[in-house]
Amino acid sequence: MANENMLPDQDVTYLNVMQALVEDKAGKYIQMAGVCPCPRCRIDVVALTLSKMPSKYVVVQKADAVPMLSVYENRYGTALVSSLLAACEQVKAHPRHASGGDEKPRGVAFVR
């Protein structure tokens, strides 16, 4: 006999809204700041930005993920843009991608 208080399985997921917002906005600010658009520089910008922002995990129904992002974008938009631009400037000043044919990428992840 099924428990009447139990909800049926719902299509839910967890989401780090900060990560979703940073990944969504990174391309715009990378281009705006004149940062190299290669995958390595993009990943460095995203990782550096995320290391300076608080993680915000939420559990939502998959259909509600986009509206949830809007709520957090309104709340953290200024800090997010500030951190993204700072990360862009740091990556632009010290790119870690390969600069020539056989040269391997330099360094390890940024540490705050």
Backbone bond lengths (Angstrom), bond angles and torsions (degrees), N, CA, C in turn:
res aa  C-N    CA-C-N  psi(-1)  N-CA   C-N-CA  omega(-1)  CA-C   N-CA-C  phi
1 M - - - 1.445 - - 1.528 108.63 -
2 A 1.323 116.73 127.57 1.464 122.45 -177.03 1.526 110.30 -75.86
3 N 1.316 115.43 144.25 1.460 121.39 176.07 1.530 108.24 -72.70
4 E 1.297 118.26 123.76 1.461 122.39 -176.42 1.528 112.37 -68.76
5 N 1.336 118.94 -20.69 1.455 122.54 -179.10 1.535 112.82 -84.02
6 M 1.299 117.19 -10.78 1.463 120.34 -178.37 1.524 109.75 -79.34
7 L 1.317 115.65 137.00 1.462 120.55 176.96 1.523 109.26 -82.21
8 P 1.307 117.32 146.70 1.463 118.58 174.80 1.531 108.98 -65.53
9 D 1.321 116.40 157.68 1.470 120.03 178.40 1.522 109.28 -53.67
10 Q 1.332 114.76 131.66 1.456 120.41 179.22 1.512 108.45 -115.44
11 D 1.297 115.05 155.48 1.450 121.95 179.81 1.530 108.13 -82.29
12 V 1.338 117.80 78.76 1.459 122.50 -176.33 1.519 110.71 -111.97
13 T 1.306 114.41 158.01 1.448 121.39 177.94 1.520 108.73 -148.95
14 Y 1.319 116.13 165.05 1.461 119.48 171.40 1.514 106.91 -105.02
15 L 1.305 115.42 154.26 1.452 120.89 -172.86 1.516 109.20 -149.21
16 N 1.330 117.39 130.93 1.457 121.33 170.25 1.521 104.71 -89.64
17 V 1.314 116.74 101.25 1.458 120.27 -174.45 1.523 112.01 -63.73
18 M 1.322 118.10 -31.62 1.468 120.15 177.89 1.525 110.65 -64.22
19 Q 1.323 116.36 -44.31 1.455 119.43 179.30 1.526 110.69 -62.26
20 A 1.307 117.02 -43.90 1.466 120.54 179.51 1.532 110.63 -62.15
21 L 1.327 117.33 -41.99 1.464 120.03 -179.58 1.526 111.61 -68.41
22 V 1.326 117.44 -42.80 1.471 120.49 179.40 1.524 110.35 -63.30
23 E 1.322 117.34 -46.32 1.458 120.05 179.97 1.521 111.66 -62.53
24 D 1.327 116.35 -35.33 1.456 120.84 179.56 1.529 112.08 -68.80
25 K 1.318 117.66 -37.70 1.465 121.73 -173.83 1.528 114.03 -95.84
26 A 1.310 118.69 -14.01 1.466 122.13 -173.63 1.531 112.42 -55.46
27 G 1.304 118.14 -47.86 1.465 121.16 -177.39 1.513 113.29 -56.71
28 K 1.311 116.52 -42.92 1.468 121.73 -179.80 1.525 111.12 -60.81
29 Y 1.326 116.61 -46.97 1.464 120.01 -176.25 1.524 112.27 -77.95
30 I 1.308 117.88 -29.10 1.471 121.17 173.96 1.525 109.13 -62.25
31 Q 1.315 116.00 -46.19 1.469 120.57 178.86 1.528 110.59 -65.78
32 M 1.318 116.74 -45.16 1.456 121.69 -178.28 1.532 111.70 -61.59
33 A 1.338 117.23 -36.99 1.462 121.40 -177.33 1.531 112.74 -87.63
34 G 1.321 117.55 -4.25 1.457 120.98 179.35 1.520 113.88 73.05
35 V 1.328 116.42 29.57 1.464 121.50 177.74 1.529 108.65 -81.49
36 C 1.320 116.07 146.52 1.460 121.01 174.93 1.529 108.66 -52.99
37 P 1.336 118.75 129.88 1.456 120.63 -176.65 1.533 114.76 -87.94
38 C 1.344 117.65 12.33 1.465 119.46 -178.62 1.537 110.15 -64.76
39 P 1.326 117.18 158.42 1.469 120.07 -178.47 1.528 113.56 -56.93
40 R 1.329 117.91 -37.62 1.472 120.39 -178.98 1.527 110.89 -64.75
41 C 1.326 117.30 -46.20 1.462 119.96 -179.79 1.527 110.90 -65.63
42 R 1.324 117.37 -38.40 1.467 120.93 177.62 1.525 110.27 -62.03
43 I 1.325 116.76 -46.06 1.459 120.77 179.67 1.525 110.16 -62.55
44 D 1.342 117.04 -40.69 1.461 120.04 178.40 1.524 111.38 -62.64
45 V 1.329 117.34 -42.08 1.473 120.68 178.51 1.527 110.15 -62.42
46 V 1.324 116.72 -46.49 1.468 120.34 -179.00 1.528 110.53 -63.10
47 A 1.333 117.54 -47.40 1.466 120.89 -177.95 1.525 111.42 -63.87
48 L 1.315 117.04 -42.96 1.461 120.39 179.97 1.527 110.78 -65.13
49 T 1.309 117.09 -41.44 1.465 120.76 178.04 1.518 111.01 -63.01
50 L 1.343 116.38 -47.01 1.462 119.94 -178.54 1.527 112.25 -64.00
51 S 1.329 117.06 -30.46 1.465 119.03 179.71 1.527 111.69 -70.37
52 K 1.320 117.13 -17.51 1.469 120.88 -179.89 1.525 112.80 -102.09
53 M 1.317 117.37 -6.07 1.463 121.39 -179.10 1.531 109.77 -107.98
54 P 1.335 116.74 149.08 1.473 118.23 175.80 1.526 109.64 -72.08
55 S 1.322 116.82 140.47 1.460 118.37 174.97 1.525 108.17 -78.15
56 K 1.313 115.77 143.18 1.464 121.88 -178.57 1.525 107.96 -133.29
57 Y 1.326 115.28 93.30 1.456 120.01 179.54 1.517 109.79 -90.06
58 V 1.314 115.28 135.87 1.458 121.50 176.24 1.522 108.65 -133.74
59 V 1.307 116.12 154.31 1.456 122.26 173.94 1.516 106.30 -109.04
60 V 1.324 115.52 121.71 1.463 120.70 -176.30 1.523 109.59 -140.13
61 Q 1.319 114.32 159.32 1.449 117.96 168.43 1.521 106.29 -69.39
62 K 1.304 117.08 142.52 1.462 120.67 -174.71 1.527 111.85 -54.07
63 A 1.295 118.40 -35.75 1.464 121.68 -179.50 1.527 112.31 -68.85
64 D 1.329 117.28 -20.20 1.464 121.10 -177.60 1.528 113.22 -95.74
65 A 1.320 118.40 3.40 1.465 121.28 -175.67 1.530 112.10 -63.76
66 V 1.307 118.65 -44.55 1.467 121.27 -177.72 1.533 111.57 -64.76
67 P 1.317 119.96 -46.74 1.471 118.10 176.25 1.529 112.72 -60.45
68 M 1.320 117.69 -34.66 1.467 120.94 178.61 1.524 109.92 -64.94
69 L 1.338 117.68 -37.99 1.459 121.05 178.34 1.526 110.68 -62.21
70 S 1.306 117.40 -38.13 1.462 121.19 179.59 1.523 111.67 -62.95
71 V 1.312 116.87 -38.74 1.468 121.11 178.99 1.530 109.43 -61.97
72 Y 1.317 117.16 -47.81 1.470 120.72 -178.52 1.521 112.04 -72.77
73 E 1.316 117.66 -31.32 1.465 120.44 177.01 1.531 109.90 -63.26
74 N 1.311 116.51 -41.39 1.471 120.19 177.55 1.526 111.03 -64.96
75 R 1.317 116.52 -37.71 1.464 120.95 -176.22 1.528 112.57 -76.71
76 Y 1.330 117.80 -39.22 1.467 121.86 -173.38 1.519 113.94 -114.97
77 G 1.319 118.31 10.23 1.458 122.15 -174.49 1.518 114.62 -54.59
78 T 1.320 117.36 -46.90 1.464 120.72 -177.74 1.518 111.45 -65.10
79 A 1.323 117.48 -46.44 1.471 121.35 179.02 1.521 110.72 -64.35
80 L 1.310 116.45 -37.65 1.462 121.32 179.83 1.524 111.22 -63.76
81 V 1.325 116.92 -47.78 1.467 121.12 179.76 1.525 110.20 -64.46
82 S 1.314 117.47 -41.46 1.453 121.26 178.67 1.528 111.46 -60.86
83 S 1.321 116.93 -45.51 1.466 121.22 178.93 1.522 111.55 -67.01
84 L 1.323 116.85 -39.19 1.469 120.45 177.70 1.521 111.14 -62.45
85 L 1.319 117.24 -45.68 1.465 120.25 -179.56 1.524 111.85 -65.87
86 A 1.337 117.49 -38.86 1.465 120.83 177.13 1.526 110.36 -63.84
87 A 1.324 116.85 -42.01 1.468 121.04 178.30 1.523 110.44 -64.77
88 C 1.323 117.00 -40.62 1.465 120.85 178.05 1.527 110.49 -60.08
89 E 1.306 116.49 -44.63 1.469 119.75 -179.70 1.529 111.27 -64.35
90 Q 1.324 117.14 -39.47 1.463 120.08 179.92 1.530 110.93 -67.33
91 V 1.314 117.03 -43.80 1.467 120.28 179.77 1.527 110.41 -67.81
92 K 1.323 116.66 -38.63 1.465 120.54 178.34 1.531 110.76 -62.31
93 A 1.315 116.62 -40.86 1.462 121.27 -179.44 1.525 112.59 -73.29
94 H 1.331 117.17 -28.81 1.468 121.34 -176.61 1.523 110.35 -137.50
95 P 1.336 118.45 66.93 1.467 119.35 179.62 1.525 110.47 -65.35
96 R 1.319 116.24 145.07 1.456 120.65 -177.43 1.523 112.24 -114.39
97 H 1.315 117.35 12.40 1.457 120.52 178.77 1.528 110.34 -81.87
98 A 1.325 115.16 164.32 1.460 120.02 177.26 1.523 108.45 -67.18
99 S 1.321 116.53 136.07 1.462 119.42 -177.98 1.515 112.24 -103.93
100 G 1.315 117.38 -2.00 1.454 120.35 -179.04 1.512 110.97 -146.75
101 G 1.315 115.10 -174.14 1.451 121.99 -175.04 1.515 115.70 -54.11
102 D 1.329 118.40 -68.80 1.458 121.66 -172.83 1.527 113.54 -98.80
103 E 1.312 117.71 -3.10 1.458 120.77 -177.60 1.527 110.08 -66.67
104 K 1.322 115.57 138.25 1.461 120.42 178.70 1.529 109.56 -87.83
105 P 1.348 117.53 153.80 1.464 120.14 176.41 1.524 110.21 -57.57
106 R 1.346 115.53 144.98 1.455 121.21 -177.70 1.512 112.06 -93.20
107 G 1.316 115.19 149.13 1.450 122.26 165.39 1.513 116.49 77.58
108 V 1.300 113.25 175.14 1.458 122.77 176.23 1.518 107.87 -114.11
109 A 1.307 115.43 179.69 1.469 120.08 -176.98 1.520 111.43 -56.62
110 F 1.324 115.26 150.10 1.458 121.69 175.37 1.521 108.69 -61.36
111 V 1.300 115.70 144.55 1.459 121.30 176.97 1.516 107.14 -119.60
112 R 1.302 116.87 133.23 1.466 118.17 179.97 1.481 111.08 -89.60
